[in-house]
Amino acid sequence: MNVTHLECSLTGERYEAGRVHNLSRAGKPLLVRYDTDAAKRALSRDSLASREPGMWKWRELLPNGIEPVSLGELETPVVALARTGGPNLLVKDEGRLPTGSFKARGLAMAVTMAKQFGIERIAMPTNGNAGAALAAYGARAGIETIVICPAETPEINVTETAAYGARVYVADGQIDECGALVGQGAAEGRWFDCSTLKEPYRLEGKKVMGFELAEQLGWELPDAIFYPTGGGTGLIGMWKGFDELEAVGLIGSKRPRMYAVQAEGCAPMVRAFERGEEFAERWENAATVATGIRVPKAVGDFLILRAVRESGGAAIAVSEDAILQAVEDAARDDGFLFCPEGGAVLAAWRKALANGVVGKDERVLLFNCANGNKYPLPDRSKRLDLEAAAPTLLL
Ligand SMILES: *Cc1c(COP(=O)(O)O)cnc(C)c1O
């Protein structure tokens, strides 16, 4: 096995590889550690370039026990938003992945590990995309899934999750409250808890975003990364992944400034960042159209804040109007349809540019984490009476 051990992200306490884990004894996320010397011998820029693209080509830096449970996790493209921001504004479009969101990366990895461990039933609280991905990979692996969504979860996520054969419940509370019920069932031995960061392997799948962008940008990380932050798995994962890339000699010590983006209606990380706190208090009455980042309380709060601070970045909150405007503008100007969480990221970049936090000449990478088509859009069509219609009337 290429995994040497796992480690508590708060205390550094070591845990044995090859066993089922959730949180550490301190109640914090566990981080997977690898034999990086062996990985270094196998990985080079050339050897990677010659491999089949996609997340599994990074196998030396992922737990590589069994054949992956896969739906074809392609390498997502980096697209320039030239009209929106000039040639230096890039977006990594995670909406191309199976189930239409980057949750596929984390759940492909987590379900692969669950299968390896012989786990037969998995439960999860979700704002939508994670539940759909869990259900899809669960179906693929022959593992039963139970998904609990807060009331405002987009309908399409709920119906999609059910289509994969999961048991789906829509609950009258926030995601952390749904998570408490999942935790209770796990403690009673009824299922395995696959909540964000309460299971160590989703993070490993997500960190591959950082590997891919490094290679796609010619092994030169961008000046800044803007990430829509709910539980923060991707941000924490990429930050961990950059150190792994450096340890195997693929990149140097340069790091991007990491910007954690939240909505003003649910901004616990922004509040903690501004107050200089290590942990973030729960955000009451959380509400935003960007449901993927509606996470009032994140178990990895200190890891998000640590990455943001170490990198010289910031946590930024944006308004609902700015989110919707950003989605509309990028679609019209560059033909790129962001999901609302991606719209938040573009809005945060605009705010940072206006405040002088980023420069126009800096190379910036935004994350769009789901397919914009999964979300309702305003209907701007007009009725047409074909009897009375003529081409000139359409212009
Ligand atoms: C889950 C999700 C996020 C937040 O991701 P984390 O890594 O958990 O912070 C952002 N955008 C979309 C579309 C999501 O589904």
The ligand as an ORCA input file, in Angstrom:
! r2SCAN-3c Opt
* xyz 0 1
  C     -20.397     21.273     -2.606
  C     -20.269     22.423     -3.504
  C     -19.431     23.501     -3.207
  C     -18.626     23.568     -1.936
  O     -17.604     22.619     -1.923
  P     -16.739     22.324     -0.633
  O     -15.469     21.764     -1.136
  O     -17.502     21.362      0.205
  O     -16.547     23.613      0.091
  C     -19.326     24.522     -4.131
  N     -20.034     24.504     -5.280
  C     -20.848     23.485     -5.596
  C     -21.588     23.531     -6.887
  C     -21.003     22.416     -4.724
  O     -21.817     21.396     -5.040
*
